[in-house]
Amino acid sequence: MSVILSVIYLIATVTFVVGLKRLGHPDTAKSGNIIAASGMGLAILGTICIHDLNVAPIIYILIGVAIVLGSIIGYLIAIKVEMTKMPELVSLFNGFGGASAALIGLVELSKSVEDSLQAITIVSGIIIGAITFSGSLVAWGKLNGSLKSVVKIPQYNIVNNLFFLAIVGLAIFMIVTGSYNSLFTYGVLAGGLVYGILFVLPIGGADMPVVISLLNSLTGIAAAITGILYDNMVMLVGGILVGSAGIILTVAMCKAMNRTLASVIFGAFGAGNDAIEGGNKTQGTIKKTTASDAAIMMNYATNVIIVPGYGLAVAQAQHVIHELEEILTDKGVNVKYAVHPVAGRMPGHMNVLLAESNVDYNLLIEMEDINPQFSNADVVLVVGANDVVNPAAHNDPSSPIYGMPILDVENAKHIVVNKRSMNAGYAGIQNELFFNSKTSMLFGDAKAALTELVGELKNM
C-alpha cells in the first residue's frame, strides 16, 4: 500500500508543478487550476483510503463531512464573489491556511515530542501559522474597508521587534527546557496572533500587494513545515512551491515600487504626517472636461492607452471599459492597456479584472514595455489610478514615492483622468499629473463616466 500511496503523492506533486506553470498565462490558467486541484484531491483521497490511519470508523465519517461542507462553502463563496472582492478573498483563504498550520502544531505539541528538531518544527509551525492567520484577517479588514488603511502605532517598529523577540525567546525556552505545558503553548500561539496584527496594522493600502504576497509565502512555509512534521512529500513540495513563489512575487512587487521589503514593513506609505500634509497642498489649477469632449479627442486619435487602477475595480467598470476599447478599435484606433505591477490591491489584480471582461491578454502591456510608447500616444485615459502615474516619483526627492517606477503618462500628448474626487491616493500625497497642462479631469464614478463616454462615441 505504501508504494501505491507514494506513486499517488508523486503524481500529485507533478500536477502542482504543471498547474503552477500553466497559471502563468490566462489562456492556460483555468486548466492549470483544475490540474493542480485534481492533484490535491487525488492526494487527499489517497491519504484517506490507503494510508493506515488506525482510527475509529467515526473519524472517517467526520473527515467526509468536513470535506463535503468545506467543498460546498468554498464553491458558494467562489461563484458569488465579485472580482472587486478577490483581494479580500485571497487574504481570507490565506488566513485559513495559516490557521490550519497552527492548529496542527497545537495537536502535535499535545503529544509526546521526540526530539528538539521535531519541537522546533512544531513550534515554528504554530508561530508562523498564527502570524499568517491574524495578519491575513487584518489585511482582509483593510481591503474591505472595515479597518482603517493605516493605523499608526507609537514607536511601532520598536514595539514589533521587541514583541517578536519575546515570542522567539519563549519558543527557545520551551524547546531547551522541554516545557510544553498549556501555558507556554498557548502563550506562543497568542504571541503569534498578536504579532500578526501588529505586523500588518501599520502598513498602508499602497503596500497591500506586497503584504498579501508575503503572507501567502508564510502560509506556504507553514505548510512545508507541516509536511516535514508528517514526512508527507505532497505537503512539503506544495508548501515549498507556494512559499518560494510568494517570496519571488514579493521581491518583484518591491522592485516594482523601488523599495526594499524592510521599508514596506517598517515604513508604510501614508503612515507619516508629512506625507498626509503634503497631499493637501495645492500645486496649481486643474482643467475639467466632459464625456463629450473626451470622446471627441479619442474619436480622432490614432493611438490610445488606457491605464486601469483600483477605482476601475471599485466601480465594477471593467465591462464598460472593454466596450469602450472595442468601439475605438472599430473606429480604427490602436488601443492598449498599460498595467502597473502594483496597480490594485493584490498582485495581478488588474490583469484578473480585465480578463473577466474578456479583454485580449495581448493588449495588456507591462510597464517596462509600455513606457516608451506614451510619447506616441494621442490620448491616455487614466481610470482610477493615482500613485502609479504620479510624476512626483521622478520630480520630487522629498516625496515618499520618489524613485518608485511609474507609468510615464505625462509624456502623452493628451491625458484624461477619471476620478471621483481630488482626494490623494494611498501614498497620502497629491498627484502632480492632475495639474499638468495636458491633463483634463473627468470627475465621477468610473462606471457612470465610462458609460457616458461610450454613449458619446457611439453617436459619432
BAGU-591058 format. One record per residue (C-alpha): residue in one letter; x, y, z. Coordinates in steps of 0.02 Angstrom, whole numbers. Each point is the difference from the previous one (the first is absolute). Example, Ala and Ser with C-alpha at 12.3 -4.5 7.8 and 13.67 -1.06 7.14 Angstrom:
2
(A (615 -225 390))
(S (69 172 -33))
END
This chain:
460
(M (0 0 0))
(S (142 121 41))
(V (68 -18 -177))
(I (-170 44 -76))
(L (-15 149 116))
(S (174 59 -47))
(V (-47 -9 -184))
(I (-159 100 35))
(Y (102 132 92))
(L (123 8 -144))
(I (-141 26 -125))
(A (-76 134 111))
(T (169 88 15))
(V (19 3 -189))
(T (-175 74 -20))
(F (48 141 119))
(V (151 45 -105))
(V (-94 -13 -165))
(G (-149 97 70))
(L (112 139 65))
(K (86 13 -167))
(R (-165 13 -94))
(L (-62 135 118))
(G (127 115 -82))
(H (-114 41 -147))
(P (-188 36 -7))
(D (-27 -122 -144))
(T (63 -146 105))
(A (-38 64 177))
(K (-169 -86 14))
(S (68 -170 -51))
(G (151 26 115))
(N (-115 32 146))
(I (-102 -157 -40))
(I (157 -107 -18))
(A (73 58 166))
(A (-167 -18 90))
(S (-21 -176 -71))
(G (172 -46 64))
(M (-44 62 174))
(G (-164 -95 -5))
(L (93 -158 -50))
(A (124 23 142))
(I (-140 23 127))
(L (-94 -154 -59))
(G (161 -101 0))
(T (39 52 177))
(I (-174 -42 63))
(C (-25 -164 -94))
(I (174 -75 -4))
(H (99 73 145))
(D (-13 -102 160))
(L (-89 126 111))
(N (-36 -129 135))
(V (-151 96 63))
(A (-181 -35 40))
(P (-126 0 -144))
(I (-81 158 70))
(I (158 95 -48))
(Y (-26 -44 -183))
(I (-178 63 13))
(L (58 164 78))
(I (132 22 -135))
(G (-130 -32 -135))
(V (-121 126 76))
(A (139 130 14))
(I (50 -24 -182))
(V (-180 14 -62))
(L (-38 154 105))
(G (164 83 -47))
(S (-28 -35 -184))
(I (-177 70 2))
(I (50 158 96))
(G (152 28 -110))
(Y (-101 -23 -159))
(L (-137 120 54))
(I (126 133 50))
(A (100 -20 -160))
(I (-148 17 -119))
(K (-78 146 92))
(V (153 107 35))
(E (19 155 -107))
(M (165 34 -86))
(T (18 158 104))
(K (-5 -110 156))
(M (131 -122 -63))
(P (145 75 102))
(E (-105 -19 157))
(L (-40 -180 -43))
(V (183 -40 -30))
(S (45 74 170))
(L (-139 -96 87))
(F (43 -168 -79))
(N (183 31 35))
(G (-42 31 183))
(F (-91 -167 9))
(G (157 -86 -62))
(G (100 78 140))
(A (-133 -48 127))
(S (9 -181 -58))
(A (189 -4 24))
(A (-15 75 175))
(L (-136 -125 51))
(I (103 -147 -63))
(G (146 63 103))
(L (-109 12 155))
(V (-61 -179 -23))
(E (176 -68 -25))
(L (71 96 148))
(S (-132 -78 112))
(K (78 -169 -41))
(S (171 -60 53))
(V (140 96 -86))
(E (141 -116 -54))
(D (146 120 -20))
(S (51 183 -14))
(L (-12 -1 -191))
(Q (-180 -56 6))
(A (-36 131 134))
(I (77 137 -107))
(T (-106 -54 -147))
(I (-162 -4 101))
(V (27 166 91))
(S (54 86 -162))
(G (-159 -60 -83))
(I (-106 70 142))
(I (84 170 -3))
(I (2 22 -190))
(G (-177 -66 -17))
(A (-65 117 136))
(I (88 151 -77))
(T (-70 -41 -171))
(F (-176 -26 65))
(S (-18 161 99))
(G (101 102 -126))
(S (-108 -61 -143))
(L (-159 45 95))
(V (65 177 29))
(A (44 12 -186))
(W (-176 -61 -40))
(G (-74 134 113))
(K (105 136 -82))
(L (-51 -55 -174))
(N (-186 -6 35))
(G (5 167 90))
(S (-47 -61 174))
(L (172 53 65))
(K (94 161 -32))
(S (129 -12 -139))
(V (138 57 118))
(V (-8 -15 190))
(K (148 91 75))
(I (74 -87 152))
(P (122 109 100))
(Q (178 -65 -25))
(Y (-73 -151 -86))
(N (167 -57 -71))
(I (73 -16 175))
(V (-160 -77 69))
(N (-13 -127 -141))
(N (182 -52 7))
(L (1 -19 190))
(F (-162 -98 -6))
(F (68 -117 -133))
(L (161 -27 99))
(A (-106 -42 152))
(I (-95 -133 -100))
(V (163 -75 -64))
(G (72 4 176))
(L (-150 -93 70))
(A (10 -128 -141))
(I (185 -30 34))
(F (-34 -19 186))
(M (-135 -130 -35))
(I (112 -101 -115))
(V (156 7 110))
(T (-91 -43 161))
(G (-128 -117 -78))
(S (-141 97 82))
(Y (-148 -31 -114))
(N (-139 35 125))
(S (-159 90 -48))
(L (57 168 70))
(F (154 11 -111))
(T (-84 -80 -150))
(Y (-146 120 -3))
(G (117 141 46))
(V (97 -29 -161))
(L (-163 -13 -98))
(A (-68 161 75))
(G (166 87 -32))
(G (-5 -50 -184))
(L (-180 61 -17))
(V (39 169 80))
(Y (158 22 -102))
(G (-96 -34 -161))
(I (-116 143 44))
(L (144 117 47))
(F (92 -50 -158))
(V (-137 46 -125))
(L (-95 137 92))
(P (121 145 -38))
(I (24 -47 -184))
(G (-89 111 -125))
(G (-116 -51 -142))
(A (130 41 -134))
(D (109 -139 71))
(M (-140 -128 9))
(P (55 -99 -154))
(V (169 -28 83))
(V (-78 -47 167))
(I (-121 -124 -79))
(S (141 -80 -97))
(L (109 -11 156))
(L (-139 -76 106))
(N (-34 -125 -139))
(S (183 -48 5))
(L (-9 -25 189))
(T (-149 -116 -21))
(G (103 -103 -122))
(I (142 -9 125))
(A (-121 -56 136))
(A (-67 -136 -116))
(A (177 -57 -40))
(I (39 -11 186))
(T (-155 -107 23))
(G (59 -111 -143))
(I (166 -25 89))
(L (-93 -40 161))
(Y (-105 -136 -81))
(D (133 -56 -123))
(N (-127 39 -136))
(M (78 39 -169))
(V (-157 81 -73))
(M (-16 126 141))
(L (187 33 -4))
(V (10 31 -187))
(G (-163 97 -4))
(G (59 110 143))
(I (169 29 -82))
(L (-84 49 -164))
(V (-118 123 86))
(G (136 68 113))
(S (129 25 -136))
(A (-125 71 -124))
(G (-61 121 133))
(I (176 57 40))
(I (42 25 -184))
(L (-161 99 -25))
(T (34 103 156))
(V (172 47 -63))
(A (-73 43 -171))
(M (-133 111 80))
(C (132 90 103))
(K (107 24 -155))
(A (-150 73 -92))
(M (-17 128 140))
(N (188 29 13))
(R (-9 -44 184))
(T (77 -130 113))
(L (-106 -124 94))
(A (60 80 162))
(S (-62 171 -55))
(V (-171 -74 -39))
(I (-12 -85 170))
(F (77 140 104))
(G (-46 155 -101))
(A (-170 -14 -82))
(F (-60 127 -128))
(G (-115 128 77))
(A (49 -40 178))
(G (83 165 36))
(N (-75 170 29))
(D (118 81 -125))
(A (-70 -105 -140))
(I (-178 39 49))
(E (35 186 14))
(G (88 -4 -167))
(G (-156 -74 -77))
(N (-102 152 51))
(K (111 128 -84))
(T (-69 86 -155))
(Q (119 -20 -146))
(G (-91 104 -131))
(T (-162 3 -94))
(I (-92 -145 -77))
(K (-95 -8 -165))
(K (-167 -89 -1))
(T (-71 -87 -152))
(T (-162 -84 -51))
(A (-36 -171 -74))
(S (-42 85 -164))
(D (168 90 -12))
(A (96 -156 51))
(A (-95 -101 -131))
(I (48 124 -137))
(M (184 -14 47))
(M (-6 -190 -4))
(N (-104 -10 -158))
(Y (132 92 -102))
(A (149 -81 85))
(T (116 -127 -79))
(N (74 -75 159))
(V (-93 -11 167))
(I (71 -76 158))
(I (-114 -47 145))
(V (73 -4 177))
(P (-113 -99 118))
(G (8 22 189))
(Y (-91 -51 157))
(G (-138 126 -34))
(L (-47 -104 -152))
(A (-19 -153 112))
(V (-101 92 132))
(A (-123 64 -132))
(Q (-7 -173 -83))
(A (29 88 -166))
(Q (107 -133 -82))
(H (-136 -50 -123))
(V (-35 180 -50))
(I (183 37 -31))
(H (11 -155 -110))
(E (-149 67 -98))
(L (89 167 -16))
(E (155 -89 -65))
(E (-102 -97 -129))
(I (-87 157 -64))
(L (166 90 -21))
(T (76 -151 -86))
(D (-147 -7 -122))
(K (35 183 -40))
(G (179 -44 -46))
(V (80 60 161))
(N (148 -99 68))
(V (-43 -37 183))
(K (113 -75 134))
(Y (-8 -19 188))
(A (145 55 110))
(V (6 -109 157))
(H (110 48 147))
(P (62 -150 102))
(V (-76 63 163))
(A (-161 77 -69))
(G (-147 -58 105))
(R (3 -90 165))
(M (85 -164 -41))
(P (132 -60 -124))
(G (-76 -12 -174))
(H (-164 80 57))
(M (-25 100 -161))
(N (44 -148 -110))
(V (-131 -107 86))
(L (-129 139 -5))
(L (22 33 -186))
(A (4 -185 -40))
(E (-174 -15 77))
(S (-65 121 -133))
(N (88 -99 -139))
(V (131 131 -39))
(D (129 -75 -117))
(Y (151 -44 107))
(N (116 59 -139))
(L (-65 177 25))
(L (62 3 180))
(I (174 74 -7))
(E (117 0 149))
(M (81 158 65))
(E (174 -27 -74))
(D (-72 -28 -173))
(I (-136 134 -1))
(N (100 146 71))
(P (95 37 -163))
(Q (-168 2 -91))
(F (-81 140 100))
(S (86 135 -103))
(N (-90 -66 -155))
(A (-170 -8 86))
(D (-127 129 -58))
(V (-109 -29 154))
(V (30 -91 163))
(L (-155 -43 102))
(V (41 -26 185))
(V (-143 -86 93))
(G (15 -6 189))
(A (190 -7 6))
(N (95 124 108))
(D (171 -31 75))
(V (59 -111 -144))
(V (-13 147 -121))
(N (63 138 116))
(P (149 94 -76))
(A (58 44 176))
(A (86 -169 -4))
(H (119 79 -125))
(N (-6 184 45))
(D (-11 19 190))
(P (142 -72 107))
(S (-101 42 157))
(S (-148 -105 -57))
(P (-29 -167 89))
(I (-17 -83 -171))
(Y (159 77 -72))
(G (95 -131 -101))
(M (-152 -113 -21))
(P (-16 -57 -181))
(I (-160 71 -73))
(L (-94 3 -164))
(D (66 149 -99))
(V (-173 67 -39))
(E (61 180 2))
(N (91 -29 -166))
(A (-163 -22 -97))
(K (-73 138 -110))
(H (-167 6 94))
(I (-48 -76 167))
(V (-176 -33 65))
(V (-10 -50 184))
(N (-160 -73 69))
(K (-16 17 190))
(R (-144 20 120))
(S (87 146 88))
(M (167 85 28))
(N (37 -105 153))
(A (179 -60 17))
(G (46 -182 -32))
(Y (60 -126 126))
(A (173 79 5))
(G (-87 149 80))
(I (66 127 -126))
(Q (-78 102 -138))
(N (31 -54 -179))
(E (102 122 -105))
(L (-75 -74 -158))
(F (-170 76 39))
(F (73 176 -16))
(N (93 -35 -162))
(S (-52 118 -141))
(K (-34 -152 -111))
(T (-116 -81 128))
(S (-190 13 1))
(M (-96 -65 151))
(L (-158 -101 -32))
(F (-81 -7 171))
(G (-126 -133 50))
(D (-23 -184 36))
(A (101 -100 -126))
(K (-145 -106 -60))
(A (-116 149 -23))
(A (134 107 -84))
(L (56 -138 -118))
(T (-180 -44 -44))
(E (-30 181 -48))
(L (163 0 -98))
(V (-53 -158 -94))
(G (-168 80 -41))
(E (84 155 -72))
(L (116 -105 -107))
(K (-144 -103 -68))
(N (-84 159 -61))
(M (153 58 -98))
END
